[in-house]
Amino acid sequence: MRLTSRRENVSVQRAAQFRGVPGRAVFPLQHCMRALIAFVREGNINLEKYLLFTPGPVNVAANVRMAIAAEDICHRETDFDRLLASIETKLLSLLQIRRPEHYRAVVITGSGTAANEAMLSSVVGEGSILIVSNGEFGERLHKTSVVHNKLTHLIEFPWGQAINLAVIEAYLKKHTIDVIAIAHHETCSGMLNPLAEIGALARKYHAIFIVDGVSSIGAETVDMEANNIAFCSSSSSKAIGSYAGLSFVVGRTTQFEKLKHHRAKTTYLNLATFYDFLKNRSQTPNTPGVPLFFALEQALSNILLEGVSCRFAKIKRKADLLRQGMRKLNLDFLLDEKDMCSMLTTVCLPTTLDVGILRQKLREKSIIIYEGKGCFEGKVFQVGNIGELSNFEIAFFLRTLKEILLTAVSKDNRTVVTIMPPAPGWPPVVDGLDVLAPAVA
């Protein structure tokens, strides 16, 4: 990150006087922090990187960026065997599997959608599957399943509405269902769907339970053992904090073994083939994106070094910081906070503010957010808090958002937002200085 001020009040020579080193600027930490805060106050921050306040892709850690440029290896040699085995072990640790000897994790070169299609095309066989949907990604599961499975059932709730378990159970009583599938985190709204309750229904009605965990694994607890989950998918990017391009499916070994009895419906995404290559050769059936494997291994190492519960708590703290700040800007959220995932906040757009203008003005400050899709288009914007986003960068985002809302003008030239007075303890204070306070000449 490069910070530049329009006011060049201190030359390098004068700055060097802090330590008395001729020609070299060596600042005490306190002076550096105060100067940095002053630059942010003045709005003179110039970033060489985008700040990705999205649910993915994310800003990756420096060591992940270095890992993707690791040595060149052949994917049919023992070097890759060891790399794949390390990733599998770390994925099971990330999911906090208590009996890892009963689970395997296959890694696919492809996005999270590839992992979902692998599950949907490989697990159902000639049986029936029920898709439970309350948003865009539930609908995508249904669209994919219809391609591969003739007996695809759908229970559809409105986007952003909580799932009614009584409706699901009533349906299971009347229909023979072999597989139940759901998106854990419905990213279109930010809603976190219940796994324990649906897993219990699957057990009660003798169905296999599969979960799209693409945008929740790495940020939320997904207890495969307690929640009766046979297979769960996810992606290398998003909350895990690596680059997009890899996905994976974690499943019970007993369920993987059953897949060989199903007729193959795809070639590239056949889970039975992936499992066979993993079990018998410690490899992938197709040429993998090896640099992405190195990056994923490093991202997983980062989480495990920090501690899984600590990583979850850090993501939640960032969400709380963002939500507290946006509430003080008089912004409303689409969902009650109890229903939200900890990695994403969906914010209701003031009716007279255009989301395109908001995104453009944030982009001018190197800040990237999401806008609403489908029925939420033009009505909401979304702010993610995963990846390498510091508290200081969150404060910079809130400061920038505040300035945009204060100066935004509707088509009829009326100010569109009234900012609420700050509450005690907000905005955040760094080194005794209010980060979001106006600059003092």
C-alpha positions in Angstrom: 0.0 0.0 0.0 1.5 3.4 -1.0 0.3 6.5 0.8 0.9 9.9 -0.7 -0.1 13.3 0.6 -0.9 16.4 -1.5 0.9 18.4 1.2 4.6 17.8 1.0 5.4 19.6 4.3 8.2 17.4 5.4 11.2 16.7 3.2 13.2 13.5 3.4 16.1 15.4 4.8 14.0 16.9 7.6 12.3 13.6 8.3 15.7 12.1 8.8 16.2 14.4 11.8 13.9 12.1 13.8 16.8 9.7 14.2 19.7 11.8 13.0 20.5 9.6 10.0 21.7 11.8 7.1 19.5 11.3 4.0 17.4 8.5 5.4 13.9 8.9 6.8 13.5 6.7 9.9 10.3 7.5 11.8 9.4 6.4 15.3 6.3 4.2 15.2 4.2 6.9 16.9 5.1 9.5 14.3 4.4 7.1 11.4 1.0 6.2 12.8 0.1 9.9 13.3 1.2 10.7 9.8 -0.8 7.8 8.4 -3.9 8.9 10.2 -3.5 12.4 9.0 -3.3 11.2 5.4 -6.5 9.3 5.8 -8.2 12.2 7.4 -7.3 14.4 4.5 -8.6 11.8 2.0 -5.2 11.7 0.4 -4.8 7.9 0.4 -3.6 6.4 -2.8 -3.7 2.6 -2.9 -1.6 0.5 -5.2 -4.1 -2.3 -4.6 -7.8 -2.6 -4.6 -9.4 -3.2 -1.2 -11.8 -6.1 -1.9 -14.8 -5.7 0.4 -16.5 -8.6 -1.4 -17.5 -12.2 -0.5 -14.8 -13.3 -3.0 -12.3 -12.8 -4.5 -10.3 -11.5 -1.6 -7.0 -9.8 -0.9 -4.6 -12.6 -0.2 -1.8 -12.7 2.4 1.7 -11.9 1.2 2.9 -15.5 1.8 0.0 -16.8 -0.3 1.0 -14.5 -3.1 4.6 -15.8 -2.9 3.4 -19.4 -2.7 1.7 -19.3 -6.1 5.2 -18.6 -7.6 6.7 -21.7 -6.0 9.0 -24.1 -7.8 7.8 -25.9 -10.9 6.9 -29.5 -10.2 5.3 -32.4 -12.2 1.9 -33.4 -11.0 2.7 -37.0 -11.6 5.7 -37.1 -9.3 5.9 -37.6 -5.5 6.3 -33.8 -5.0 2.7 -33.3 -5.9 1.6 -36.4 -4.0 3.0 -34.9 -0.8 1.4 -31.5 -1.7 -2.0 -33.0 -2.2 -1.8 -35.1 1.0 -0.9 -32.0 2.9 -3.8 -30.1 1.6 -6.2 -32.9 2.4 -5.0 -33.1 5.9 -5.3 -29.4 6.4 -8.8 -29.3 4.9 -10.0 -31.9 7.4 -8.4 -29.9 10.2 -10.1 -26.7 9.0 -13.5 -28.5 9.1 -12.5 -29.7 12.6 -13.3 -33.3 11.7 -12.9 -35.3 14.9 -12.5 -38.6 13.2 -10.4 -37.8 10.1 -9.8 -41.4 9.3 -13.5 -41.6 8.2 -13.3 -38.7 5.8 -11.5 -37.8 2.5 -11.2 -34.5 0.6 -10.8 -34.4 -3.2 -9.5 -31.2 -4.8 -10.8 -30.1 -8.2 -9.2 -27.6 -10.5 -12.3 -25.5 -11.0 -14.5 -22.9 -9.2 -16.9 -23.7 -6.4 -19.6 -24.3 -9.0 -17.4 -27.2 -10.3 -17.4 -28.8 -6.9 -21.2 -28.4 -6.6 -21.7 -29.9 -10.0 -19.4 -32.8 -9.1 -21.6 -33.5 -6.1 -24.9 -33.2 -7.8 -23.9 -35.3 -10.8 -22.2 -38.0 -8.8 -24.1 -38.6 -5.6 -27.7 -39.0 -6.7 -27.4 -41.8 -9.2 -30.9 -42.8 -10.4 -32.5 -41.6 -7.2 -34.3 -38.4 -6.3 -33.0 -35.2 -4.9 -34.6 -32.3 -3.1 -33.1 -28.9 -3.5 -34.0 -26.4 -0.8 -33.5 -22.8 -2.1 -34.0 -19.3 -0.7 -31.7 -17.4 -3.1 -29.5 -17.3 -6.2 -27.2 -20.1 -5.2 -30.0 -22.5 -4.2 -31.5 -21.8 -7.7 -28.1 -22.6 -9.2 -28.0 -25.9 -7.4 -31.5 -26.7 -8.8 -30.5 -25.6 -12.3 -27.5 -27.9 -12.2 -29.3 -30.8 -10.7 -32.0 -30.7 -13.4 -29.3 -31.3 -16.0 -28.1 -34.5 -14.3 -31.0 -35.9 -12.3 -34.4 -36.6 -13.7 -36.0 -36.8 -10.3 -35.1 -33.3 -9.1 -37.5 -31.8 -6.6 -37.5 -28.1 -5.4 -38.8 -26.3 -2.4 -38.3 -22.6 -3.0 -38.6 -19.8 -0.5 -38.3 -16.1 -1.5 -34.8 -14.6 -1.6 -33.7 -13.5 1.9 -36.5 -15.4 3.7 -35.6 -17.9 6.4 -36.3 -21.5 5.6 -39.4 -23.0 7.1 -38.5 -26.4 8.4 -42.1 -27.4 8.8 -42.6 -27.0 5.1 -39.6 -29.2 4.4 -40.7 -31.9 6.8 -44.2 -32.0 5.3 -42.7 -32.5 1.9 -40.5 -35.3 3.1 -43.5 -37.1 4.5 -45.2 -37.1 1.2 -42.3 -37.8 -1.2 -39.5 -40.3 -1.3 -36.3 -38.3 -1.3 -32.8 -39.9 -1.5 -30.7 -36.7 -1.3 -31.2 -33.3 0.2 -29.1 -30.3 -0.9 -28.8 -26.7 0.3 -26.5 -23.7 0.1 -25.3 -23.0 3.6 -24.5 -19.3 3.1 -26.9 -17.8 0.5 -24.6 -15.1 -0.7 -27.3 -13.1 -2.6 -28.8 -12.0 0.7 -26.1 -12.9 3.3 -28.3 -15.4 5.0 -26.9 -18.4 6.9 -29.1 -21.4 6.5 -29.6 -24.0 9.3 -27.5 -27.2 8.8 -28.2 -29.0 12.1 -32.0 -28.9 11.7 -32.0 -30.0 8.0 -29.4 -32.6 8.7 -31.7 -34.0 11.4 -34.5 -34.1 8.9 -32.3 -35.9 6.4 -31.4 -38.5 9.1 -35.1 -38.9 10.1 -36.2 -39.5 6.5 -33.2 -41.6 5.5 -31.8 -39.1 3.0 -28.2 -38.2 2.2 -27.4 -34.6 3.1 -25.1 -32.6 0.8 -24.1 -29.0 1.4 -22.8 -26.1 -0.7 -20.3 -24.6 1.7 -18.6 -22.5 -0.9 -18.9 -19.2 0.8 -19.1 -20.3 4.4 -16.2 -22.7 5.0 -13.4 -20.8 6.5 -15.7 -18.3 8.2 -18.4 -20.4 9.9 -18.5 -23.8 11.7 -19.6 -26.6 9.4 -19.8 -29.7 11.7 -20.1 -32.5 9.2 -20.2 -35.2 11.8 -22.8 -33.7 14.1 -25.0 -32.4 11.3 -25.2 -35.6 9.3 -23.5 -34.1 6.2 -22.3 -36.7 3.7 -20.6 -34.3 1.3 -19.7 -30.7 1.5 -18.2 -28.4 -1.1 -16.1 -25.3 -1.0 -13.7 -23.0 -2.8 -10.1 -22.0 -2.4 -11.0 -18.3 -2.5 -13.5 -16.5 -0.3 -13.0 -17.2 3.4 -10.1 -19.6 3.0 -8.1 -16.7 1.6 -6.4 -18.1 -1.5 -6.9 -17.5 -5.2 -10.0 -18.6 -7.1 -9.6 -21.6 -9.4 -9.7 -24.6 -7.0 -12.5 -26.2 -5.2 -12.9 -29.3 -3.1 -15.4 -31.8 -1.8 -15.1 -33.3 1.7 -17.1 -36.5 2.3 -17.4 -39.6 4.4 -15.3 -42.4 3.1 -18.3 -44.8 3.2 -20.2 -42.4 0.9 -17.3 -42.0 -1.5 -17.1 -45.8 -1.8 -20.7 -46.0 -2.9 -20.2 -43.6 -5.8 -18.5 -46.3 -8.0 -21.9 -48.0 -8.2 -23.5 -45.0 -9.9 -23.4 -44.5 -13.7 -21.0 -41.7 -14.6 -22.9 -38.6 -15.7 -19.8 -36.5 -16.3 -16.2 -37.1 -17.2 -14.2 -34.3 -15.7 -16.4 -33.9 -12.6 -17.0 -37.5 -11.7 -16.4 -37.7 -7.9 -15.9 -41.4 -8.1 -12.9 -40.9 -10.4 -11.4 -38.2 -8.2 -11.8 -40.4 -5.1 -10.2 -43.4 -6.9 -7.2 -41.4 -8.0 -6.8 -39.9 -4.5 -7.2 -43.3 -2.7 -5.0 -45.4 -5.0 -2.5 -42.9 -6.5 -2.5 -39.8 -4.3 -3.1 -37.7 -7.4 -5.9 -36.0 -9.4 -7.4 -37.6 -12.5 -6.8 -34.5 -14.6 -3.9 -32.0 -14.9 -4.2 -29.8 -11.8 -3.4 -26.1 -11.5 -0.3 -26.8 -9.5 0.5 -23.1 -8.6 -3.0 -22.8 -7.1 -2.4 -25.9 -5.0 0.7 -24.3 -3.5 -1.3 -21.1 -2.7 -4.1 -23.1 -1.2 -1.8 -25.0 1.1 -0.2 -21.8 2.4 -3.7 -20.2 3.0 -4.7 -23.3 5.0 -1.5 -23.2 6.9 -2.2 -19.6 7.8 -5.6 -20.5 9.2 -4.3 -23.4 11.2 -1.4 -21.5 12.6 -3.8 -18.8 13.8 -6.2 -21.3 15.0 -9.6 -22.1 13.4 -11.7 -20.6 16.2 -9.4 -17.6 16.3 -9.9 -17.1 12.6 -13.7 -17.3 12.9 -13.6 -14.8 15.8 -11.4 -12.4 13.8 -13.8 -12.5 10.8 -16.8 -11.9 13.2 -15.0 -8.9 14.8 -14.5 -7.3 11.4 -18.1 -7.8 10.6 -19.1 -6.2 13.9 -16.9 -3.3 13.2 -18.3 -2.7 9.8 -21.9 -3.2 10.9 -21.5 -0.8 13.9 -20.0 1.8 11.6 -22.7 1.5 8.9 -25.5 1.6 11.5 -24.0 4.9 12.7 -24.3 6.1 9.1 -28.1 5.5 9.4 -28.0 2.6 7.0 -30.3 -0.4 7.4 -29.5 -4.0 6.7 -31.5 -6.5 4.6 -31.5 -9.1 7.4 -31.6 -9.3 11.1 -28.0 -9.8 12.3 -28.9 -13.2 13.9 -29.6 -14.5 10.4 -26.4 -13.2 8.8 -23.2 -15.0 7.9 -20.2 -13.4 9.6 -18.4 -12.6 6.3 -20.9 -10.5 4.5 -23.4 -7.6 5.2 -26.2 -6.8 2.8 -27.1 -3.1 3.1 -30.3 -1.5 2.0 -29.6 1.3 -0.5 -31.1 4.7 0.3 -33.9 5.1 -2.2 -32.5 8.2 -3.8 -28.9 6.9 -4.2 -27.8 5.1 -7.3 -25.7 2.0 -6.6 -23.7 2.5 -9.7 -22.6 5.9 -8.5 -21.8 4.5 -5.1 -19.7 1.8 -6.5 -17.9 4.2 -8.8 -17.0 6.6 -6.1 -15.8 3.8 -3.9 -13.7 2.4 -6.8 -12.1 5.8 -7.1 -10.7 5.2 -3.6 -9.7 1.7 -4.6 -12.6 0.1 -2.7 -14.6 -2.7 -4.3 -18.0 -3.8 -3.1 -20.8 -5.9 -4.6 -24.2 -4.8 -5.7 -27.5 -6.7 -5.4 -28.6 -9.3 -8.0 -32.0 -10.5 -9.1 -34.8 -9.1 -7.0 -32.3 -7.1 -5.0 -30.8 -5.3 -8.0 -30.6 -1.6 -7.4 -31.9 -2.0 -3.8 -28.9 -3.2 -1.8 -25.1 -3.3 -1.8 -22.9 -5.9 -0.1 -19.8 -5.4 2.0 -17.6 -8.4 2.7 -15.0 -8.7 5.5 -12.8 -11.6 4.6 -9.3 -11.7 3.2 -6.4 -9.5 4.2 -8.4 -6.4 5.3 -7.0 -4.6 8.3 -9.0 -2.7 10.9 -7.3 0.5 9.5 -8.6 -0.4 6.0 -12.1 -1.0 7.4 -11.9 2.5 9.1 -10.8 4.0 5.7 -13.8 2.3 4.0 -16.2 3.7 6.6 -14.7 7.1 6.4 -15.0 7.0 2.6 -18.6 5.7 2.7 -19.5 8.5 5.1 -18.1 11.2 2.8 -19.9 9.7 -0.2 -23.2 9.6 1.7 -22.8 13.2 2.9 -22.1 14.5 -0.5 -24.3 12.3 -2.6 -27.0 14.2 -4.4 -30.1 12.7 -6.0 -31.4 13.6 -9.4 -33.5 16.4 -7.9 -30.4 17.8 -6.1 -31.5 16.9 -2.6 -29.1 15.4 -0.1 -30.1 11.7 0.3 -28.7 10.6 3.6 -28.8 12.0 7.1 -25.8 10.9 9.2 -26.6 9.9 12.8 -24.4 11.5 15.5 -21.6 9.2 16.6 -22.2 7.0 19.7 -19.6 6.9 22.5 -16.7 4.7 21.5 -17.2 5.2 17.8 -15.4 6.0 15.5 -12.4 3.8 16.4 -9.4 5.5 17.9 -5.8 4.7 16.9 -2.9 6.0 18.9 -5.2 8.4 20.7 -6.5 9.9 17.5 -10.0 9.6 16.0 -9.4 8.0 12.6 -12.6 9.3 11.0 -12.6 12.8 12.5 -12.2 15.7 10.1 -8.7 16.9 9.3 -7.3 19.8 11.4 -5.2 22.2 9.5 
